């Protein structure tokens, strides 16, 4: 629930209609990655495990898009276990 007040604040200017897209967070590991999709209100839409290889990377994007318009990906370990996925 968003509560607004007469004075303008950052939070009072946010409306449900202005929240667009989902965010996908990826927890990376040596052999697999775990992705979680959340809506703009932070509700989990789903999670899945993908192999940490080219085939797994190709499966992750369509899985994410099946949950809605993707606003952003947040990938842990972009310089290590997540480097292949980031590329």
N, C-alpha and C positions, 0 to 999 in steps of 0.2 A: 504494500500500500504506500502510495506517495502522498505525503502531507505537504500542502503548500501554505505559505503565509503571505501576508500583504507585502512584506519586503522580498525583493528578488535575491535568491541565493542559487548556487549551482544546482543543488538538489531540487529546488522548487521548480526549476525550469525543465526538468526531465519529465516527460510524459511517456506513457506506455507506447504511444504511436511513434515516438522518436527512437525507440529501442529496436534496432533492426539487426538481424543476423545472429548467427551462433558463433561460439568460440570453441575451438577444438584444442585441448591440451594433450600433449603426447609425452609420456614417461618412457624414456629410451633405456634399453638394456642391450647387452652384447648380442643376444640371439633373437630377441623379440622386442616389440614396442607395444605399449598399451595406450590407446587413445580414449578420451572421454569428450563427449559433445555436451555443451551446456547452452541454454538459451540466454537471452539478454537479462533475465531475472535470476540467473544462476541455477536454474533447475536442470538436473541431469537428464539428457535426452537418450543417452545410451553410452556404452563403452564396449570396446573390442580389442582383441589382441591380434597383432600382425607380425609376421616374420620380418626380421631385420635384414631384408634383401630387396632386390629390385621388384620382385613379384609382390612382396608385402607392401612396398611403397605405392605400387600401382593400385592396390586394393584400398588403401586408406582414403584417398581423395574421394572416390565415388561413395564410399561408406559415409564420409563426413557430409557430403552434399545431399545424401538421402535424408538427413535430419533437418535440412533447411539451407538458406543462403549463408555461406560461411563468411563471417566478417574478419576472422583472424585465426591463425594457428599459433599456438605457443608450444615450442619444442624445447624440451630439456636437453642439455648436453649437445648443443649445436656444434661444439668444437671437438666432440668425442663420439660417443655412441650414436648421437643424432645427426652426425655430419652427412651421412649418406642420404638420409631423409631430407635434410635441408637442401642438398644439391638437387 
